[in-house]
């Protein structure tokens, strides 16, 4: 979920009003298909036809990000609802949220004057679409959920060509920096809204470490494990205990990677050390900028994770 500089009630009060009794334009809803999965994309409200087309094109372009994981959307079907807001914001997409009630819906509120290029460069839609890869994990699993979305929002956008590979590593590193500044000493699984930066970015560190361990020790990767989990176990609605989720991931991977990391992270009271991960990736953080080693083996690992791929657009 993303909320930047806005209170939800104020935002909703300024969303371009959609009259429920007005007929929906024929082009307000499109279905994006990838294999046996589909996203139903709705543009809500009285929006001019050229703008509806632009918003649909933006979402179809951004939807290539989740396809960069394993070639299909994680759930057989889900809905994306796009509404416009006239409230001023520095962000082109001030708010996004994933709801799991009667089916799964991703809600995206976009600034009505945001250009296609601004929307395309924003991370919010990719973040919310990345929540489709996991079940609802409750309050104690919020760090796992937001961490996966924060990790994948960078990884998958880089693979889909929505951002530069090195910029994606820089964004991940910058997020880790924000997470380190949360020093309340509260265990990660118990952190509330006041600890959001550690929730999101220590969570992302968990998934990075899991991905590296799978690649290093098990000839696998996070994408392959989540693909198996989506086939066997992922449901759009209903709550799954965090411990059950990681145990299921271990079962699908034939490892103990996820449970071992989960036990360490859930009770952690400070941001984890990523010294080993950065060494494996050939990354070095400095005050000025992130440094990238040119050694072939570490450069190859970085490309394996973030490198651009040919990702067909959903049909």
N, C-alpha and C positions, 0 to 999 in steps of 0.2 A: 504494500500500500504506500502511496506517496501523497503527502500533503505539504505544500511549500508556501509559507507566509500567509496562509489563508485558514480561516475557520470554516468548517464544512457548512454550517447553516448560512453564513454570509455568502459563500460560493453558490450554494443551491438557490439562494434568493435572487441571484443575479444571472443564473443560467437563462439563456434565451428560452422563453416559455414555449412549451409544446402543448397545444390543446388536444386533449385526449379524444375529443369528438371530431377532429378533423381527419379526413382519410389520409392514409400514408401514401406518399408518392411511390410510383412503381419502382423507381431506382433508389429508394431509401434503404432497401435491404439487399445485400448480396451474400452469396454463400461461397466461401473459399474452401476448396477441397484439396487434400493431399492424401493420396492412397485411400484408405478407408476411414479417414477422419475429416472433420469439417468445422469451420468457424462461420457462424452466421453473424454478419456485420450489419448493424443498424445505425443509421444516422437519424437522430431524434430531433423533432421540432421542425418549424417552418424555415428550412434552409434552402437558399437558391440552388437551382440545379447544377450550375458550374461548381459551386462550393461543395455540394454533396459528392460530386464526382471526384473532386480533389481530395476530400476526406477519405473516400473509399480507396482511391489510388494510394494514399499515404498508408492506410492500414494494411492493404495488400502487400505493399513494399516491406513494411515493418514485420509482417507475418512471416517473411522469409527467415527471420531470426530464429524462432523456435524450430523451424524445419532444419536448421543447420545442426541440430543435435542428432536426430536419427531419421530425418526424412519425412516425418509425419507429425501431426499435432498429437500431444500426449493423450488427450481424451477423444473418444469417438465423435463427440460434438460438444460445442460450447458456443456462447453468444458474446459478442462484443458490442457494447452500446456506446455511441459517441454523441456527446452533447456539447454545444458551444456555450461559452460564458462571455459576457461583455465586461466583467470585472477586470480592472487592470492587474497585470501580473508580469513579472520578469520572465516567467516560464511560459512556453507555448502550450504546455499541458500541465496546468496547476495541480490537478488532482487525478489520481487513479485508484481503483479499488477492485478487488476480486471478491465476488459474493458467491456463496454456495448454499442456495436455498432450494428452489425448484429448478434443479440444473445448475450449471456454472455460468456466471456472467462476469465479464470484465467491463467495468465502467471507466470511461475516459472522458474527462472534461477538458476541452480545448479552448484556447483563447480565440475569439471569433476573427481577430485580425492576424492570426499566426499564419505565416507563409508555409508553403509546402516544404521548403528547405529547412525552415525552423522546426517544423514538426518532425522531419526526417532525422534531424540531428539530435533530437531529444531522446532521453532514455526511458521515459515513463512507460510507454506502451510495451517496449520489450521487457521491462521489469514485471509488469502485470501479467503479460502472456507467459512469463517464466513461472509464475505461480501455478500454472496448469500442470506442471511436472510433479507436483506433490499433493497429497491429501491435506485436508484441514487438520492441523496439528495442535490446536488449542493454545492456551496462553503459554504453557511451559515449552512448547515447541515453536514459539514465534521466531526465535533466533535461527532455527533450522530453515523455516519457510522464507523469512526475509533474507537470510544468508544465501540460499540457493538462487533466489531472484536477483540478488545483488551481484553474485558471481556470474550468472548466466547473462545478465543484461549487458555485460561487457564482452564475455567470451562469444556469445552468439551473434551480437551485432558486428564484431570484428570478422567473424567467419562469413557473414552475409554481405560484407563490404559496406556496411552502414557506418563504420568508423575504421580508422587506421589501426593496424595491429599494435604498434608501439603505443599509440594513444590509449588503447584499451588497457595495456599493462600499466600505463601511467594513472589512468582513472582508478584502477584497482588499488594501486599503491597509495593514491591520495585518500581513498576510502579507508584503508587500513590506518593511515595517519589520523583520520578523524576518530576512528574507533579507539585508538590508544589514548585519546584525550579524555575518555570517560573513565574516571578513577574512583567510583563510589565504593568499590569493594564488594558489591552485591553479586552473588552467583549469576552466571549468564542466564540460566533458565528462569531466574526470578526477576530479572530486570524489567521494569515497566517503561512507560513512555519517556521518562526522564533519562533513560539510558539507551535511547534509540540508536545512537551511532555505534555503540559497542554491539548491540543486538544485530544490526545489519552487517557490520563489517567483521566482527569476530565470527559471525555466522558464515560470511563469505570465505573467511580463512579456513573454516572447517571443510568446506567443499573443495577448496583448492588443495588442501592437504590430502583429502580423500582421493581426488583425481590423480595427484602425483603418486600416491602410494599404489593405486591400481595400475598405473602405467609402469612404475618402477619394478614392482614385485609380482605382478599377476597378469601381465600381458593383456590388460583390459583398460577401460577408462570409464569415467562417470557416465558418458553418453550411453555406452553399451548397457550398463547396469540399470539406468533409468528406463531405457527402452524395454528391457525384460520386465522391470517392475510395472511399467504401464500396461503391458500385455497381461500380466498375471493378477495384479492386485489393485491397481489405481482405480479409485472411484471418485466421481466428482463431488459427491456430497457425503456427509457423515464424518465424524471425527475419528482420527486414528491417534493412539498414544505415540509420542515421539520415540519411546523405546521400541515399540512394535515396528514402527517405520524403519528404523535403522537395522533392526533384526531382519526384516524382510529384504532390505537391500543386501545385507550380508548373505542371506540365503540365495539371492539371485546371482551374486558375484562369486559364491563359494569361498568367501574370505571372512575375516573378522575385522576388516578395515573400519567399517562404519561404527560398530559397537565400541571398539577400542577408542576411537576418537571421540565418540559421543560421551563416554564416561569421563574423559578428561575435560572436554569443553563445557559440558552442562554445569559442572560444579566450579568452573574457573571463576576467579574473582578479579582477574586482570586480563588485558588483551594478550593473546598467545604470542610467543616468540615464533617468528617466521624465518629465522636465520637459516635453518636447513632447507626450507622451501626456496628461498631466494638463491642460495648457493646452487641448488639443483637446476634452477632456471637461468643462472648467470645474470642475476639482477643485483644491483647494489644501490641502495637508497642513500642519497646525499642531500645536503641542505638545498642545493640548487636544482637538481633534477635526477630522475632515475637513470642509472647507468646500465647499459646492456653489453654483456660480454659477447665477443664475436666467435668464441670457441664453437666449432661445428656441432658438437653433441648437445650443448645447452641451447644453441640457436634452433636446432631441430626440434627440441622439446617444446620450446616456446611456440614454434610454428604449428606443431601438432595440436596444441591447445587453442591457439588464437588465429592461426593462419587462415587467409581467405580461401573459401571453397566455392565451387559452382553449386549454388542453391537454386533449384528451379522455383519459379514463382508459383504459388498455389493457383489452381485453376478455378 
